[in-house]
Amino acid sequence: MTPAARLAAAIEILDLVIAAARDGGAAADTIVQRYFSTRRYAGGGDRRGVRALAFAAIRSLGERPETGRAALIGHLRAHEPELLALFGSGGHAPAALEPGEAEAAAGLAPAWLMEKLGRRFGEATEGQVAALLERAPLDLRVNRLKGTREEVLPMLEGAEGLDLHEDALRIESGVNVEALAPFQDGLVEVQDAGSQRASAALAVQPGETVLDLCAGAGGKTLALAAAMANEGRLVASDSDRGRLSAMPARLARAGVTIVEPRLLDGGREAEMLADLEGACDAVMVDAPCSGSGTWRRNPEARWRLTPVRLARLIEEQARLLALAATMVRPGGRLTYVVCSLLPEEGSAQVAALLAARPDFKGLGEEVLLTPQQHGCDGFSITSVLRIS
């Protein structure tokens, strides 16, 4: 592909990403993969170049653009203006620029989201959001059922340990982790260091009865099982069959035997978890959220979110948190986690629970992790204790 043809391909991809963000379609990574699956003529360098260009545009534009062409023109105008000369250059190049043609404006996030994040970070908002739009590093969690970080570090070239959690290490981005022997042997799992810190907040112990209410594919479940030394009972539930179905293979590779995956029907969770009501020593609620803390990985997510969607998420978070509280025994604890930095999705939800349930009390303040301050994804982590 010529440089001009790469621009045209990036515009096509951006059109698809914008439409998916508007209509609830696939993630940008998936769109790029599908795009090139039908264009075998594009070599590895072309694919990487077009992908980098499309994602650079996504990261540089706060408001959702009207078109992929407007998105790319706006990005190039601000960051690589010399490439604008390729428009209209013939062959597979994009059509020539028109006088006064629409172009997207540079920005960090939609204005309504910047206003909400401003209530969280004040004068530091722009720096915090800018860090959310940088490329994410690649973090691994050492599976302490099979080894220690000190034992694993020499097996991974260039790896370094992280202070955020004793099992966390970081390797070079772009490495095919699944091809590494430590991964194949179950010594490591891909998991952001912030997610590891969130899992540790529940402070599970061997022999306990633990519920991971929104377990998904099992990232935090695996971390909890390792912290429990593979002793006790760990129920991992979720209403998403597809995500839950990915868990058994991960459990087997990690050597975890205490996990009971449980598929839930939406709206019937209490009925399907009746055997755990008031019986859990610890409950993890990694609630569905806006994902504002993960914009480094999915920068187009800030184009997907709307006030209406956010309101629905907040309602669902409150429902799941109230359900989780019924599963905690007196003396037991609950940790509520969202990979969001929006205040209403974080500690505000726990404050509402405490107001409704005087038999619970807080266990310390909200822990807020951000890329700028901690080098990990953004997380809000809050724990409570049932006192009676």
N, C-alpha and C positions, 0 to 999 in steps of 0.2 A: 504493500500500500504506500502511496505517496503521502507526504505530509498533509497535502490538501485533502486527500481521501480519508485520512485519519480524522480530520475536522468534521467531514460529512458523517462519518460513522459515529462520532461522539454526539453530534446533533440528533441522529436517529435514536441513540440510546437514551439521551436526555429526554426526548419526547416520550419514550416509553416509561421512564422513571417518573416524570411529571404526571402522566396519566395514572400510573399505579398509585402514586401518593394521593391523588385526588379521589380515586375510586376504590381504594383499599386493595390494590393488587399486590404483586410480588415485590420482594425487597430488591434493591438495586443490584446487589451481588448476583442474585438469581437471574435478573434481567440480563445482565452482562453475559453470564454463562450461556443462557439460552440464545442470545443474539449471535454469539460466535459459534455455537453448535451447528448453525445452518450456513456458516461462512467459512468453510474449510480452507479457503485460499489465504486467509489471514494467518501470518506466521506468529510465532510467540512474541517477537518484538512488537509487532503491530497490535496484538491483543493487549499487551501491557501498556503500550503507549496510549491507545484509545481509552482503556479503562482509567488510567491515571488522569487523562484529560477530563473525562466525564466526572470523575469523583472530585477533582480540583474545582470544577464549576459548581458542583453540588455544595461543597464546603464553603465556597466564597459568596454564596447568594442567600440572604436571610429569608426573604419572602419567596413563596413558591412561584416560579416564573410561569408565564403563559405558554411558552413554547421552548423547545430545546434550542432552537436557533437564537432566540432572545437570551436564553441562559448562557450559551457559549459566547455570544458577542459581548455580553456584559462582563463575563469573566475575563475574556481576552483583553478587553479595553482596559481593565484595571490591572492585569498581571502580565500579559504577554501580547502587547499591542502589535508587535511586529508580525504576528501570525494572521492578523486581519487582512494583510496584503494577499493572502492565499485565496480569499473569497473571490469567486469569479475568475479564477486562473485557468479554467478549462479542465477537461478530463472529468474526474470524479469529484472535483472541488464543489463546495457549497456555492450557491448562486451569489452573484456580486452584491455587495452592500448597497442599499438604497439610501438616499438622503433622508435623514430623520427617522430611519428605521428603529423600531422598538428594540430596546435592550434592557435586560434585567439589571437592577441596581445591586451593588455590593452590600453585604450585611452579614450579621451573625446569626440571627434567628428572626422569625416573625415578631412584629412589634408587640403583640399581645403576650407572647411568651417572654420577651425581654422585660416587659413590665412586671410579670410575676417573678422572674428570676431576680429582678432588681430589689424586690422586697426581701429576698433571701440574702443577697450579697452586697447591696448598697453600691458604694463607689467602686467596689471590686468586680462588678458584674461583667464588664466587657472582657477583662482578663480571664475570669472564670469561664465564660462562654467560649472565648477563643481557644482555651485549652481543651474544651469539649469537642472541638472540631479538628484537632490534630490527629494524625494517624495513631492508632492504638498499638502498643507493643504486644509481644506474645508472652504470656505468663503460663507457667505450669504449676501444678500442685503435686508435691511428692506424696505418694501413698505410703503413709507410715506403717501400714500393715505389711509392707514388703521391704521397706528400707527407710533410711534417713536422708535428709538433704545433703549432709556431708558425704554420704556414700554415693549419691546420684550425681552430684556436681561434676566429678571427674569423667563421667560417662557422656556429658553433653558439652561439646566444644563451645567455648565462649559464654557459657551460662554463668549467671551470677545470682546469689541469694538476695532476697528482699527483706527489708525490716518490717514490712506490714504484717507478715505472718511467718511463723517459723518453718512452714512447709512450702513457702512460695519461692519460686525462682523465675528468672527471665532469660529468654534466649532470643536470638536474632529473628526479627519478623520475616515471614516468608518461608521459614523452614517447614518442610513437610513432616509434621510431628508424627503422623501415623506410620511413617517409614522408619522411625527411630526404634532401636531395640528396647530402650527403657519404656517406651509407650507400649510396644507390643507385649512386653513382659508384665505390664500392669504396675510399673514403678511410678509412672507419672500420668496425670490427666491434664488436659487443657482447662485452665480455670483462672480467670482474672484474680489478681491479688486482693482486690476489694471484695470480691465474692467469697474468697477464702476467709477474709476478716469477718464478713457477715455470718458465715457458717459457724465460726468460732464463738460468736457472741452468745449463742445458745448454751454454751458451756456444758455440753452433754457428757455423761459419765458412763463407763462400762456397766452393763446390767440394767440400764434404765429403759422405760417404755417411752418411745419418741415418735411423734407424728411430723412428717414433712408434708404439709397440707397441699401446697402447690408445687409438686416435685418436678414437673416437666420431664426432661430427659435424664434427670438425676445428678446434676453437677453438685448441688449442695448435699444431696442424699449420700453420695460417695464420701464427701468430706465428713459428714456426721458419723457414718459407719466407721471410718478410720479413727475418729476421735473416741468412739465407743469401744475401740479395740475389738470390733466384731463380736461384741458380747451384749446381749439384751434383745430388745424388739424394736424394729424401726419400720414403721408403716409409711410408705411413699405413695401418696395419692395425687391424682390429677384427673381432670375431665377431658383432657386431650389425648385421645387414643394413640395418635401418631407419635407424639412426643414420648409418651409413657412406653411405647413399644420399643424405643431405642435403649431403654434402661437395662434389660437382662444381659445383653452382650457386654455392657460396660461393667456391670456387677461381676460377671464371670471373670473378665480380664483382671479386675482389681482384687479378686479373691474374697469378695464380700458375700456373706451367707445369711446375714440377719435381716435383710430387707424384704418386706412384703409389698410388692407393687399392688396398687388397688385403683382400678378405673372407676371414677365416679360419674354419675349422671348429674348434669347441671340442675340445680334446684332441689335435688334429693340427697345432697351431701350428708346432712345430719342423719338421715335414715341409714345411709350406707356406712357411716362411721359410728353407729350406735354403740358398738362394743367398746369404743374408746372414750365414750363420754365420761368426763370427770376422772379419767384413769391415767392420763399422760403425765409423766414427769416433766416433759419438755415438748413444746410445739413450735415449729418453724412455719412462719407465714411469709413466703416470698411472693408477694401479691402481684397480679397483673397490673401494669402501670404504663405510664406514657413513654418510659424508656429514655427520658431526657438525659440520664446519666450515661447512656451508651451511644451518644451521637458520634463519638470517635469511630465506632464500628458501622453505624447506620446513619450517616448524616442526613439522609433524606427523610428520616423519621420526624424531623421538626417541620417538614412540609405536610406530613400526614395528619398531625394532631390538629384538632379543632376544639373550640370550647365545648361543643356538644359531646364530642368523644371523651374529652377529659372529664366532664361531669358524669358520664356513664362509668368510667373507670373508678372514679372516687366512690360512687355508689356501690360498685362491686367490691372494692377494697373494704369498705365498712361492713358489708355483709359477710365477707370471708373472715374478717377479724373477729366479728361477733361470734361466728361459728367456731372459730379456733378456741376462743375463750371457754366455750362449753366443754372442750376436751381436756382442759387442764385440771389436774387434781389440786386440792388445797396444799399449798407448799410448793406447787409446781410453777414453772415459768414459761413464758411465751416471748419469742422474738419476732418482731414485725420488720420486714425488709422490703424496700422498693429500690429499683435501680433508677430512681428519679431524684431530681434536686428541686422539684416544685414543692413549696411548703405544704400545700393542702394534701399532697399525697403522702407525706412523711409523718412527722411527729404529731401533726394535727389530728390524724386518724387515731393515734394512740391516746391522745388527750380526750377525744370523744368517747373512746372505750372506757377510760378511767372514770369519766363523769357518769357513764351509764352503769358501771360495775364497781361499786365501792368495795367489793371483795378483792379487788386488784390494786396494786400500787406500783409505781414506777421503780425500775432498777437503774438509777442513774439517768443522765441526760441523753438526748439523741446524739448518736455518732454520725457525723456527716463527712463522707469521703468524697474528694473531688480530684480530677486529673491534675489540676494546677498545684494543689497542696500535697497530694499523696501519690501521684503518678499512676493511679488506677482509675477504673470506671467510677462514675458517680453513684453513691449509695446513701440512703438514709436508713439507719439501723437503730431501733428502739426496743428495749426489753422491759417486761413487766413480770411481777410475781403475784400469784394468787395467795392471799393471806388467810382466807377462810372458805 
